[in-house]
Amino acid sequence: MKKKKTAATAPLPIAPTVSLDDSVIANRAYAIWQEEGKPVGCDFEHWLKAESELRSAALASPSSSTTKRT
């Protein structure tokens, strides 16, 4: 009998983590909300978009002040 292969046998690559202050994300999400015409019900999408933008920017320049957590 052959053994069944498991779905994830190889370890997944670990992406570097960046710590972001919630107030920084909130400010960017608010700006995105304004830029998009202040739509109702898009707060979660705006938060995720802001977080993604800020993480990308922080990874591109690790000396950025958004990587510091107080």
Secondary structure by P-SEA (a helix, b strand, c coil): cbbbbccccccccccbbbbbbaaaaaaaaaaaaaaacccccaaaaaaaaaaaaaaaaaaacccccccccc
